[in-house]
Amino acid sequence: MSVVYRGESSAGRIVSAAFPGQDRAKHMGELKRGDEHWEVFLEIQPDSDVGAGAVRGRLHFASGERRRTTSWIFLEWSEREIQDRFGEFSAVELWHFVAALDG
């Protein structure tokens, strides 16, 4: 089991099926375990309800035509802080998200 983190944007990446929020998502890496793999995207958008400058984030997992999306699990004052918080997740924890979102 492994995860490869990348800081590149999803812009220009070919994704087999679009998901809501894809235009605001960054490709963060790929989860691999045996023959199973999931592309991991982090969607970030402003949250003016909290205050000026606040942003919220959620994860999208994509594997072929399959999609899984978390609720809004991040709320910070900057995009950088959300990316830092994402970096604190281990591959095992990300796999737990994928499993919990199955169904």
C-alpha positions as CSV (number, residue, x, y, z in Angstrom):
1,M,0.0,0.0,0.0
2,S,1.4,3.4,-0.9
3,V,0.4,6.9,-1.7
4,V,2.2,9.3,-4.0
5,Y,1.6,13.0,-3.3
6,R,1.9,15.5,-6.0
7,G,1.4,19.3,-5.9
8,E,0.2,19.7,-9.4
9,S,-3.1,21.1,-10.5
10,S,-5.8,19.0,-12.0
11,A,-5.9,21.5,-14.9
12,G,-4.9,19.8,-18.1
13,R,-5.3,16.3,-16.5
14,I,-7.6,13.9,-18.4
15,V,-10.1,12.5,-16.0
16,S,-12.5,9.9,-17.4
17,A,-15.6,11.4,-15.7
18,A,-16.0,14.9,-14.2
19,F,-17.0,15.4,-10.6
20,P,-18.7,18.4,-9.0
21,G,-16.0,20.9,-8.0
22,Q,-13.4,19.6,-10.4
23,D,-12.6,23.1,-11.6
24,R,-11.5,24.0,-8.0
25,A,-9.7,20.7,-7.3
26,K,-6.0,19.9,-7.2
27,H,-4.6,16.5,-7.9
28,M,-2.8,15.5,-4.7
29,G,-1.6,12.0,-5.6
30,E,-2.6,8.4,-6.1
31,L,-3.4,5.7,-3.7
32,K,-2.3,2.2,-4.7
33,R,-2.9,-1.2,-3.1
34,G,-2.4,-4.3,-5.3
35,D,-4.5,-3.8,-8.5
36,E,-6.6,-1.1,-6.9
37,H,-5.8,2.6,-7.3
38,W,-7.5,5.9,-6.7
39,E,-6.6,9.4,-7.8
40,V,-6.9,11.8,-4.9
41,F,-8.1,15.4,-5.4
42,L,-8.4,18.2,-2.9
43,E,-11.2,20.7,-3.6
44,I,-10.9,24.1,-1.9
45,Q,-13.4,26.9,-2.1
46,P,-14.0,30.2,-0.2
47,D,-16.4,30.1,2.7
48,S,-17.6,33.7,3.3
49,D,-20.1,32.4,5.9
50,V,-17.2,31.9,8.3
51,G,-15.4,35.2,7.5
52,A,-13.4,37.0,4.8
53,G,-10.5,34.8,3.7
54,A,-11.8,31.5,5.1
55,V,-11.7,28.4,2.9
56,R,-13.1,24.9,3.2
57,G,-12.0,21.7,1.6
58,R,-13.1,18.2,0.8
59,L,-11.5,15.1,-0.8
60,H,-12.5,13.4,-4.1
61,F,-11.3,9.9,-4.9
62,A,-11.5,8.8,-8.6
63,S,-10.9,5.4,-10.0
64,G,-12.0,5.0,-13.6
65,E,-15.7,5.9,-13.6
66,R,-16.0,5.4,-9.8
67,R,-16.1,8.6,-7.6
68,R,-16.2,9.0,-3.9
69,T,-16.4,12.4,-2.1
70,T,-16.1,13.4,1.5
71,S,-18.1,16.1,3.2
72,W,-16.4,19.5,3.8
73,I,-13.8,18.2,6.3
74,F,-11.4,21.1,6.3
75,L,-12.0,24.7,7.4
76,E,-9.0,27.0,7.6
77,W,-8.0,30.6,6.9
78,S,-5.9,29.8,3.8
79,E,-5.5,27.3,1.0
80,R,-2.0,26.5,2.2
81,E,-3.3,25.5,5.7
82,I,-5.7,23.1,4.1
83,Q,-3.0,21.6,2.0
84,D,-0.8,21.2,5.1
85,R,-3.6,19.5,7.0
86,F,-4.1,17.2,4.0
87,G,-0.4,16.3,4.2
88,E,-0.9,15.1,7.7
89,F,-3.1,12.1,6.5
90,S,-1.3,8.8,6.0
91,A,-2.1,6.5,3.2
92,V,-3.9,4.2,5.7
93,E,-6.1,7.1,6.7
94,L,-6.9,7.9,3.1
95,W,-7.8,4.3,2.4
96,H,-10.2,4.5,5.4
97,F,-12.0,7.4,3.7
98,V,-12.3,5.4,0.5
99,A,-13.7,2.4,2.4
100,A,-16.1,4.5,4.5
101,L,-17.5,6.2,1.4
102,D,-18.2,2.9,-0.3
103,G,-21.8,2.3,-0.6
